[in-house]
Amino acid sequence: MFQQLEESAARPRPFEHYTASELWTDPHISQCMLSYHLNEELDVASRRAAFIDRSVEWIAGRFDIGAGTRVADFGCGPGLYATRLARRDARVTGIDFSARSIDHAAAVASSEGLSIEYVNQDYLTFETEERFHLVMMIMCDFCALGPDQRGAMLRKFCDLLEPAGSVLFDVYSLTGFARREEAARYEENLLDGFWSPERYFGFLNTFKYEQEKVVVDKYTIVERTRTRTIYNWLQHFSPEALKGELARCGLVVDAIYADVAGAPFDPDSTEFAVVARKA
């Protein structure tokens, strides 16, 4: 028992472990995630419905979304953005790790006769001959990736763009990093049973890495028959650091906003959004 507790409290190296498959493909967890996505009043797995509506309205105007516009939505979840953009006659491709979310999204698209292709795949390995007018990654998914993964993702975005196409994504800011604190927490059935349908004990250790501007929420879930550790990494950026990452992958920033609804950039915000294009 002492060894298990010691391991749960051990500080990992930044991005030492990547456990996205545990989070997005576990049947119980993916069901909980889908319920969060579909709760229109929560900012957890997705933004609140009112924000998404406002965001799509801005995206449609900013990127001239209409008939024939090709959009790729990386980390599309249950299609909350993809559905709304397809209703504006865009041809949308949605990519997501969660089969449960993709099944829900595809059922909605089928019922409405929308032009959406859904791909149940880890977006890090996604390839296609299609080229897009707009590539999106929303809800700060980019921040969950390590440096090598982010570089591969940005190069993929660059390759997938039409010559005049754009990339839109959001990230956590240094203000957000400053507001996070290291902490340790223990609770029976941590997060109200999110991690398992069976009884369990959950240990949450939050670590900050000042030099790298990274935070990790490390969850150790102890059940009767197994113990699991899940790492939720959150990279934080300054606009200058993000511009540098983009430039190294052939992209240049066109504009910076406070969010993906086009609000003016606010240095005190915990997040910001960028629009980029091929250099």
C-alpha positions, 0 to 999 in steps of 0.5 A, spaced: 500 500 500 505 504 501 508 503 494 502 505 491 501 511 495 508 513 493 507 512 486 501 516 486 504 522 488 510 521 484 512 527 479 512 525 472 517 528 467 513 533 462 509 529 457 512 522 460 506 518 459 500 519 454 493 516 456 488 519 451 486 512 449 484 510 456 480 517 457 476 516 450 475 509 449 473 506 456 466 504 455 464 507 462 468 514 461 466 515 454 459 515 456 460 520 462 464 524 457 458 524 452 453 526 457 458 532 459 458 534 451 451 534 451 449 537 457 448 544 454 449 548 461 456 545 462 463 548 460 466 541 461 467 536 455 464 542 450 462 549 451 455 551 453 450 551 447 449 558 447 457 559 446 457 554 441 452 558 437 455 564 438 462 561 436 459 558 429 456 564 427 462 568 428 466 562 424 461 562 419 462 570 417 470 570 419 471 564 414 465 565 409 462 558 410 457 556 405 456 551 400 462 547 398 466 550 404 470 544 406 472 543 414 476 539 418 474 538 425 479 535 429 476 532 436 469 533 433 466 529 439 459 528 438 459 533 432 456 540 436 460 544 431 460 539 425 453 539 425 452 547 426 457 548 420 454 542 416 447 546 416 450 552 413 452 547 407 459 546 409 462 539 407 465 537 414 469 531 416 469 530 423 475 526 427 475 523 434 477 518 438 471 516 442 466 511 438 461 513 442 461 520 440 462 519 433 456 514 433 452 519 436 454 525 431 453 520 425 446 519 428 444 526 428 447 527 421 443 522 418 437 524 421 438 531 418 441 529 412 447 533 413 454 532 409 458 530 414 464 524 414 465 522 421 472 518 422 473 514 429 480 515 429 486 518 433 487 524 430 494 524 430 494 518 425 489 521 421 490 522 413 486 524 407 487 526 400 482 531 401 484 538 402 480 543 407 478 551 407 478 551 414 481 546 419 479 546 427 481 544 433 477 547 439 476 546 446 484 547 447 485 539 445 492 542 442 494 543 449 494 536 451 499 534 446 506 533 448 511 538 443 513 532 438 505 531 437 504 538 437 509 539 431 506 533 428 499 536 428 501 543 426 505 540 420 499 535 418 494 542 419 499 545 414 499 539 409 491 539 409 490 546 408 488 549 401 493 554 399 488 560 402 485 555 407 486 557 415 487 553 421 483 555 428 484 553 435 484 555 442 490 554 447 491 555 455 494 562 456 500 564 461 494 567 465 491 560 466 498 557 468 499 562 473 492 561 476 493 553 477 496 551 484 499 544 485 494 540 490 493 533 492 486 530 493 483 523 495 476 521 495 472 515 494 469 515 487 472 521 485 468 525 480 462 522 482 463 515 479 466 518 473 472 513 472 468 506 473 461 504 475 464 500 480 466 502 487 473 505 487 478 510 490 481 516 487 487 520 488 488 526 484 495 530 484 496 536 480 503 538 478 506 544 475 512 545 471 514 552 471 520 552 466 515 548 461 509 552 463 505 545 463 500 543 468 498 535 469 492 532 473 495 525 475 489 521 477 490 514 480 484 510 480 484 504 485 479 499 484 478 492 487 481 488 481 486 494 478 489 500 479 490 505 473 493 512 472 491 517 467 495 523 466 491 530 463 497 534 460 495 542 459 500 546 456 500 553 456 502 558 451 504 566 450 502 568 444 509 569 442 511 562 444 505 559 440 507 563 434 514 560 434 511 553 434 507 555 428 512 558 424 517 552 425 511 548 422 510 552 416 504 556 419 503 564 420 498 567 425 493 571 422 490 574 428 489 572 435 482 573 439 480 571 446 476 565 444 473 562 438 467 566 438 472 572 436 472 576 442 478 581 442 484 578 445 485 579 453 491 578 456 488 577 462 484 571 459 485 564 461 485 562 454 486 565 447 485 563 440 489 563 433 487 564 426 493 561 422 495 560 415 500 557 410 507 561 411 
